[in-house]
Amino acid sequence: DSPQASPYLVRDFIEDGKEEMTYRIFDFVKGRIAEQVFTLEREEKIELAGKEFNTMVFKAYNVNEGTTTHLWMNPEDASTVQFTVMNRKIYLAENTVAKRISTVDMDNSIFARVDQNIANFMDMTYLRAKADINSAGEAITPEDLNFPGQKFEGTVDENHIVGVFEIEPVRYNGDDAPPFPPDYSGSEELKKYIEPELLIESDHPEIIAMAEEITEGSEDSWEAAVRLSEWVGKEIAGAVPGGSSAINTLRIREGECGSHSRLLAAFCRAVGIPSRLAVGCLYSPWYGGSFGQHAWTEVYMGEDVGWIMVDATILEFDYVDAGHIKLGELTSFYPNSME
């Protein structure tokens, strides 16, 4: 893939007259091949930097990540002069534009205002929300949005989520918790959640040493997980963007919700507790009541109990309130509206 030119679109859609094509495209940022479906929607004349372009407008759907992109291509040289993705518009500009940029307002991209202020939101045990959300990062189905503690009724069309969520989180008190340290080495299903991955460096010596120090003497896996959650919540300051990766967050001791969640997941994996990120949105009193993009952590407490959510970022060390709506593990939250 190239953000600057797409000669294959000229060849297939203009020279050969195709209306839809599927390509296997290398994502050079993530280092993997993704399947993308391109559809030619229309021709459109646009003006950028004082110059007119007669463009072909394409819709590109990334099957692997559930991301829809629209791009405006100049057929004369196959260059991309404008594209939109996840409520953001990126377009061709002259160099002087960069010097005039002072701030970027992302509030309307990552917050959905609902004009209902619930002051004690961390005590909520039940929530019902009507949602119209665009998401990206991984493909989502209605089945993915239904699990213990969360119900969804509605539709998902190319990661456009429209419907009603009912949230009633599972509260866990530690009964029948697995021993500590646990042993899931024989589980193929849990393998990915006890191994290191990009930004969750659970095999790093500094992370292993700190996790072992925090959990030393824990009677079971739940006590160990809560200890780790409390340490992250109290010792890692809030900052944007912060550390991002687990090891960087541990070293600089600050980060946003993703940084907190990845460090907690890395800690848990380092001592054998399966863990993963949960990404979606969180209700808070911001802007008189709104849902904002958020990440937290899930820890696995054995076959009988399953996955339990905790949120170290907002100091919900052993639970999450009902304002948490999960969309996936690697996804994102770009709201159109919520009630």
N, C-alpha and C positions, 0 to 999 in steps of 0.2 A: 504494500500500500504506500501511496505517496500523497501527502496533503496538498501537493502543488500541481500534479498532473495525473490524468487517468486516460492514457491512450487506448486502453482496451474498450472504454465506453464509446469512443469515436468509431472504432472498428466494428463493434457489434451492433450498436444502436443506430448509428448514422449511416455507415457504409453498408451494413447488412440488414438494416430495418427491423431489428429485434425490438420487442416491447417489454420483455422481462428476461433477466439472465441471473443465474446463480454462479458465484465465483468462490474459490477458496483463496483467501487473501491472508498474507502474512502480516500480523500485527507486530511491528518492530518495537513497540513500547513494552508489550507484555511477553514478547518472544514466543508467540504461538500462532498457529494457523486458525482462522475463523471463517465460517461459511457466511457469505453475505448475499442477500437477494436484492438486486437493483431493478427498479421499475421507472420507466420514463413517464413523467406525469404531464409535462407541458413545455412550451417555449415561452420565454419571458425576457423582455428588455429591461435592464436595470442600469442605474448610473452610480458609479463609484469613483471617488476622487476626481470628479469632473469629466469622466469618460464614460461613454455608453457601451454596454456589452449586450449582444444578442445571445442569450444563454439557453441551454437545455437544462430543465429542472428534473433531478432524479431523486427518488426515495430509495435509501439503502437501509435494509433491515439486517442487523447482525444476529443471526440465529443463535449463536453461542451465548451472547450476552444480553439479548433482548433489547438492543439499542436501535432506535430509528434515527437516521440522519437524513436531512435534505441538503442537497448540494446543487449549486448553480455552476454549470460548466461552460466555458467558452469553447465552442467546437472548432475554432480556428487553430488552437494550439493545445487543446485538451486540458487547459489549465482550470483549476477551481478558483473562482473569483469570490464565492460566498458559500458558507454552509451553516446550518443550524443543528444543534444537538443538545438535548437535555435543557431546553429553555434558554440556550445561549446562542447568540449569533456571532459568527466569526467571518470577517470579510477582508478583501484586499484593500489596502490603504497605503498612502504615501508615508515616508519616514517621519514627517513632522507630526503626525497624529500621536505617536508614542509620547512625544514631549508634552502634549496637552492633557494627558490622562493623569488625574490626581487621585480619584477614588473609584471604587466599583461597588455598587449597591446590590448585594446578593440576597437581601431580605425576602423579596418576592419569589426568589428561586427556591429557597430552602425553608421558608416558613409559610404556613397556612393559617391565617387569622380566623378565629371562630367567635370572637366577641363574647365569650363566656368565661369569666374569671373564677376559677376554682382555687381558692387560696391554699387549702390543705391538700394539694394534688398528690403528695407523696403518700397520703392515707387512702387513696382511691382503691377500692376492691372490685369495682365494676364500671365499665365504660361502653357506651354505644356510639359509634361514629359513622357518619355517611361520608364517603371519600371518593374523590376523583383525582387519581395520582398517576403521573408518568414515572416509570422506573427504568433503570439501566444497570448494567454490571453483570447480570445473569438472567437467563430466561425464567419467567415466573408463570405458574399455572394456578388456577383456583385451588387445586389440591394442596399446593405448597403453602397457601395462606390459612389452612385449617389444621390445627394441632391442639393438644391439651392446653387449655387456657385462652385459645383464640379461635373464633368462628368467623367465617366470611361467606357472605352470599352476594353474588354479583358476577361480573364478567372480567376476563383479562384478555385483551386483544393486543398482541405485540407489546406486552408490558404496559399497556394502558389499563389501569385498574379502576373499575367503577362498581361501587357496591357499598355494603354495610358491614362494618366490623363490630363484633361483640367481644370484649376483652374481660376476662375474669382469671387473672394469673393464678397458677398453682403455687400455693404457699407450702413450703417444705420445712419441717422441724428437725430433720436429721434422723428420723426413725429408719432403721434397717439400712443405714448408710454402709457403703462398701468399706472394707478394711483399708488401712493406710500403712504403707503404700499399696495401691491396688496393682493387679496384674491383668492387663488386657492385651498382652502380646499375641495371644492366639486369635484375636478378633479381627477379621478382615474388614468388617464394617466400620470399626472404630480406628483403624490404622492411621487414616489421614488426620485424625484429631489428637493423636499422641505423638506425631512426628513434626519436626520443624518445617516451616514454609516461608515464603517470601514475607518479610516484615514481622514474622513470628518466630524468632530465632531461639527456640526452646533448647537447642543443643549448645548454646553459647556458655562457656564456663562461668561467666559472671552471673548470668541468669540462673543457672543451675545452683551455684553456690548460695545466692540470695534466697531462692525458693526453698532450698533445704534448710537454711537457717531459720526462716520464718515458720516453717511447718514442723520443725523438730519437736517430737513429743506428742503430736496430734493423735488422738485416740481413733479417729476414722477419717475417711476422705472428705466428709462434709466439714468437719472442724478444720481440716487443712485448707480446703477451698475458701472458707469464710475468713480464715486468718490472712490468706493471700489477698482476698478482695479488700479487706479492711486496710492492709498495708498499702495497697495501690491507692485507695481512696484518700488516705491520710497523708501519704508521703509524696504523691505526684501532684504538683500544683496544676491548676487550669491554665492553659495557654493555647493560642492558635498561631501557627499550626502545631508547635510543640515538637516532640520527638518523632512522631509518626511510627517508626519501627520500634519493636519492643526493646532492643538493646540501646538505641538512642534515647528512648524515653527513660530507661533506667539510669542512664548516665547523666542526662541533663535535669532529671527530676521534674519535668513539666510536659504537658500535652493536652490535646483536646480529647473528646470522647473516644475516638478511634485509637489514639495512643494509649489511653488507659486500658481499653478493652484488649488490645493486642498484647500489652505487657502482662495483663492478668492471664490471658490464654497461654502465653509462653511460660509463665510461672507454673501454671497447672500442668501443662504437658511435661515440663522439666521434672516433675515428681510423679508422673504417671497417670494423672487425672485427665481424661479426655475433655477437651474444651474447644469452643469455637465462638466466632463472633455472631451476634444477631444485629442486623442493620434494618432500620426503618425510620420511625418517627416517635417523638415523645411529646406528650402534652405538658405545657408549662404556662405560668401566668404572663409570660412575655407578650407584649403588645395587647394587653387586655385579655389574654387567653389565645394560645396558638399551638399548632403542632409544628415542631422543627425537626430537621434531619438529626438522627442520633444513632449511636452504636453502643451496645452493651455486650455482656458475655454470658454464654451458657456453659454449664459444667454437667458432666454425666455422672449420675449417682446410681448406676447399676441398672440391670434389666427391669427390675420391678418398679423403680422410681422414674427412670428416664432422665431427660434433660431438664435442668433447673436453671432459671434465669437469675442473674444478679447484676447490679449496676453500680460499680465502684465509683463512677464519675460523679453521681449525685448522692453518694454515701448510702445507697441501699445495698449494704454489704451482703445480705442473705436473702434478698427478695427483689422483685420489681413491682412498682405500682401499676394500676390498670391503665395508665396513660401510655404504655409502651405498645406500639403496633409493629410487629415484625414483618418485613417483606422478604428477607432472605439473609444470606451470609456475606455476599459480595455485591449487594445491590445498592441502590440509592433512592432518595426520596425527593421528587420534584412535583409538588402539589399544584393542581389546578384550583381545587376548592375542597373544603371540608366543613362539616357541620357536627 
